[in-house]
Amino acid sequence: MNQLSIEEVPLILSNVPEGMDALVLSELTKELSEGKPLLHIARDDIRMENLAELVQYYAPEIEVITFPAWDCLPYDRISPNPDILARRMTSLFKIISPQKKQVIISTINSVTQLIPAKNTIKSAGFETTVGRQLNTDKLTNYLSSNGYARASTVVDHGDFAIRGNIIDIFPPGSKKPVRIDLWGDEVDTIKLFDAASQRTEQKIDHIELVPMGEIFLD
């Protein structure tokens, strides 16, 4: 593996057994320095997902990021699936703010598509913490301008609801929605809750929101 990582000329591996490519990726990523992710371009979405699962198995300490392509053509009459857009934006935020060693697994259709600039992505986030002042109007404007949909009950990614001092949001990339409880203008608590039963569960201290899409109408 050391010889592979220091190779300065193009290296082609052929007839590699299924699954061995994931082992090679995981070992190469371990040898990289922090802040320098490894990019692998898979043949299609199915191989991308399978490869990501295998790499995570071989190296649980590595952050494996998948970056899927749109499920429609650019300029098509049909919009991309909101879940795919949410996954793409979540992945982009992770890439520009790495917390540990990363391997990015994508497809040729995805990497050949234009994406927002790095500075644009950095300025498109919204975060708040327990104990911090929160302007409800500012949060509502952010959600409405970045692809979130107001609903009576939050059940899907991109939904948000405001009921007095309680704000429910289902952020993209999150497995569960969050409930923000305000005390006046201050964030009193932030809790995860179950979308089916609407019952609150685990407390968290911080929430970071990303846009639901890649087009910013500002």
N, C-alpha and C positions, 0 to 999 in steps of 0.2 A: 504493500500500500504506500509506503514511503516513496518508492520509485515512481509510482503513478502521480503522486502529489507534486513532485518536483520536476516532472517532465515538462520541457519547454517547447516541444514540438508536438504537432497534432498526433494523437494516439487513438487508434481505432481498435475496439474490441469486438470480435465477431464470434458467433456460435456460443454465446454466454448462456448457461442454463438459466431458466426462469427463476427469479428471486436473487440470483447472484448480483444483478445490477443494483438491487437495493442495498446489499451488503457493501458493495464498492462505494456507493453514494454515502452511506452512513460513515464509513471509515475515512473517506476523504473530507467530509464535513468536520469530523472530530479534529483533524489536523489543521484546519483553517483558523486564522486569528479572528477575534471578536470583531463584528461589524463588517465582515466580508462573507456574505452568504454565497452558497453554491446554487447555481441554476441548472436544472435538468429539464429538457424538453421531451415530453412523452409523445407517443404516437397519437393517442386520442384520450378522451376523458376517462374511459374505463381503465386504461393502463395507468393513467395519472393517479386515480383513486387507489388502485391496488398497490402501486409503487409507494405511495405515501403511507399506506398502512404497514407495509413491510419495513420501510425505513424507520418508522416509529417503533416497530418491534425490535429492530436491531439496536437502535440508539434512542431510548426513551428520554434522555437528557437533551436531545436536539429538538429545536422547534421546527416542525415540518409544516410548510405553508403550501397550500394548493391554490393555483390561480387559474380558474376555468375560463373558457371562452364564452361569449354570448351564445344563446341558443337560437339566434336569428341572425340574418345578414344585416350589416350596416345599411341604413336608409331604407330598411324594410318597413312595411306598414304595421308590422307586429312588433311591439316593444319586447325587450328582453325580460326573462323571468325575474321578478323582484328579488327572489332568493339568490339568484346568481349574481345580480348586481350587488347585493349586500355582501356576499362572500368575497367578491372582487375588492370592494372598498375596504372591508375588514383586513384582507390580506395586504393591501397597499399600506394601510396604517401600521401593520406589524413590520413590514419591510423597512419603512423609513424610521422606525423606532425600535430597533432590535434590543431584546432583553437578554438573549443568549445566542449561541450559534444556530444558524438557520440553513435549511435547504429548501429551495423554492422549486416546486414541481409544477410545470405548466404544459401547454400544448402549443403546437405551431400556430394554430388559429388564434390563440390568445396573445402570444408574444408579438405577433405582427399587427396587432390592433393598437391604435393610439390610446394613450391614457393621460389623465391630468398630470400636470407638472408637479414635482416634489413639493415646491413651496405652496402650490394651490391645495394640495392634500393636507399639508400641515396646518394650514389656516382654516380648514373646513371642519375641524373637530369641535366638540363641545363637551366639557367635563365639569363635574361638580363633586364636592366632598361633604361629608357630614360636618356640620358646624359652620359651613360657608353660607354667605348670603346668596339667594337665588332670585333673579328677576323672572317672574312667571311669564310676563309678556315677551321678554327676550327669548326665553326657552320656546315658547309657542311659535314665535316667528322663525326660529331656527328649524324647528321640526317641520313646519309647513313649507319652508323654502327648500328643504333637502329631502323631499320625497316621502315623508311620513304622512300617514292618513289618520285623521281624527275619528275616533269610534266611541260608541257607548261602552263597549267592553273590549279589552285588549286580549286578542287571541292569536294573532299572526304577527310575524316580523314586520315592523314598520308601523304598527298601530300605536296610538297614544290616546289617553283619555285624561281629562282634568275635571276633578270633582272637588271644588273648594280647595282645601289645603293638601289634597291627595292627588298625585300625578303618577299615572301608570304609563310605562313605555316598554315596548318590546324591541330592544336594539338589534340591529343586524349582527349576525355572528354569535349571538347569545343563545344559550339553550333555554333560558327562562326569562320572562319579563321581569322588570323591576318596578318597585313602588316607592316613590319618594314622598315622605310625610313632612310637611312644612310646619314650623312653629313661627307664625308670622311670615317674615321673609327669609328665615333661616332654615336650612335643611336639618331636620331633627333626626330622621332615620332614613336609611335606604335598605330595602329588603327585596330579596328574590321572592317570587310567588308563582304558584301553579296556575297555568292559563286555563285549565279545565275547571278546577274547583275555586279559583280566585283566592285561595288561602295563602297567606304569607308564610315564608319559610326562613331561610338563612339571612342574617344581617350582613351587609357589606359596608365598607367605608367610602367607596369611591365608585363613580360611574363615568365612563367615557363613551360618548356617542359619535358615530360616523354617519355620513350621508347614505341614503338608500340608493343613490345612483351616482353616475360619473359626470353628469351634466349639471353645471351650477348656473342657475338663471339669476345671477346677481347683476 
